[in-house]
Structures are given as C-alpha cells and as structure tokens.
Amino acid sequence: MLCAAVIAGAFLVSGCGGAERSSREVIAYVSADRPFSEPIMQEYQRQSGVRVNVVYDTEEAKSTGLANRLLAEKPRPQADVFWSNEPVRTLVLKSRGVLAPYESPAANGIAATFKDREGYWTGFSARLRVIVFNTNRVKGEEAPRSVFDLADPRWKGQVAIADPRFGSTSFHVAALYSEIGDERADDYFRKLKANEVKIVDGNSVVRDMVARGDVLVGLTDTDDVNVAIEAKQPVAMVLPDRDGIGVPVMPNMVSLVAGAPHADEGKRLIDYLLSPEVERKLAESEAVQIPLHADVPGPKNIPPISSFKAMTLDYAKAATRVEDVTKRLAAILGL
C-alpha cells in the first residue's frame, strides 16, 4: 500500500489555470478523468482567484492510487479535498478516519441516497456501468443484456474488462458480490475466466478494443462509450440488467480531508463542485454524467435514471467488501 502511495506521489501536481498567483490555495486529489475534471478546476480557479493545485490519478490505478496516498499521508495530511470517480474508495477512507465531515449548502438539492448521513461525503454527477459492443460485428438485438451473459460460451475470447482491482470496475465487482452473494459471484467470475475474458489496464482500453474489433463486447463506463460514439466509432451500449438486478449507478463523491491544511478553501471548492453549474457542465461534456440535482437537464445519449431499474446498493456495504473481493478475484482470475 505504501509503495502504491509512493508511485501515486510521482503524479503531476500543478496549478491549473491562468489566474494570477494568489496567497489563497487549495489542494485537491482527483481520480475523475482529467479531460473532464481539469476544465472544472480551471474554471473554479478563474472565478475564485484561489490557486488550485491538483494531483490526478492514472487510468489503470483510478482512485486506488490516490486513496492509498491519502492513507499514507494520514499522520500529516497534504490534501484538502478528495474528488473520487467512484464510491468505494471514499467509503474505505471514511472508515479509516481519513475524511472529515462537511455538509455543504450546495448539496441541498441532492437526494439523501447520495449523501452520507454523517456528512463525510456527498455524491454528484453519476455515471453508469454498461456493456459496450461493436456495431459492425454484433447486431443490437443480439448484444448481451446482462453482465451474466458475458460468461456464455458464444462470447468466448471476445470479452474485455478493466482490472477489477481498480477504479469503477472494483466498485462494480464489489457491488455484485454485495448484491448476489459470494457463491454466485465466485461462480460467475470462474465462468468468465473459463471464457477467456481479457483483463486490461482501464475502461478506455476496453472501449478501444471493442471499437477496433479486437473483441466484440466489454464492460466499461458511460463516459468512455460516449467518447467513442461522438467520434463516430462503431460502438453502442447496453444498460445491463435493467430489468434484473439493476444497472450500477456510480456517483462522483467529494469529501473534505481530515486535518486539511487549507480546510476553509477546501469547503469552498466542495461547494463549487456540488453546484448545479458543475453538474450542468459535466452533463454537457463528453463525460455525459447524470446530474443529481433534479432541476439540471440530463445529458444526451444517456437515458435518465428514472427510465430503468438502478441496482439496489448500499454503498457502505460494498465498501466493506472491496478488499476481500479484490483478493478473491486475484485468485480466481490469476491476477
């Protein structure tokens, strides 16, 4: 874990914007994809005049690298704010005493489902886990409709997923174990292994492999698929299990770091990230993230949450399983 934190520490820390240098500053650790999150941070710096320093995570270690770094820095915190692109790591950090409570007034329009009752985190701008398929080689009506379909022998050697130890894939597998139980989940991943599933370095890699036709289908996130759709690549998405166990919904989560060196500025940044303005920007961007403020219009290419069954998920329950699930999958999939 400490080794991972050292590696994370090598990532770039930079002021992000053209504002004049200010004596006010805030330090944020961000695991959300940089092309989508960096403009948000730049705009905050422009509007506020606060110097914003950001550490971004890598694609293959999404959220895990920065979570490990925050754990390592707990005795002497360096960051003020943690913006995570998935829920599980935030809940782990809360359980380890890394986060501090802060109830932002900007969260008033966000449903209680997406807020910690004790104020340690607030969700905003959600993504979905989806099945992506190559439209040149798979007809829409023949595409898998459930994650469990990926273990069907008809897709042998033609399925790709990101490494389940990291990022939104780690959230998805922890959610599956929480939802269907260990025995059924273990059996599913054994079948995926027997079906010669390809484990790759990130969700965008899954998307690119499907777009090129290296594989026919894969598991990834809505923002990754939308980038390819906007680029006119031969891909489409299926919302998996929308009539079964439900589609996994992943809000971004933002938290104040316990012992933050610039706590007041951290709170102001959190207020901005939870604003309808930011949710609108993320919905209109290629990230096509779903606003959690009810009065903010949703993105194109993505159906509203009200149109499908969302996976019934206790985020805290999934978080308690992530370390155990990671070890189980490492053994089952040979990672």
GILINQUI-V307319 format. One line per field, one symbol per residue. phi: phi as a letter, one per 20 degrees, with the letter a starting at -180 (. if undefined). Layout:
phi=???
This chain:
phi=.ffffffgfeffdbfcqdfffdfebbdcdcdfgfgeeffffffffffemefddcddeegfdgmfffffffffegfbfdddcdddebfffffffffemeddfbdfffegedffgdcffenebcebledcecedceffccfgfdfgdbffffefgfdgmccccfgfeclfffffffffffednffffgffffffgfemfeecerfffggfffffnfcebadbdgffffgfffemefcbccefmfddfoefddffccbeefmgfcffffffffgffefggffffffeeffkeefdffeegfefmcffgfebeegfbegfffffeffffgfffgffeme
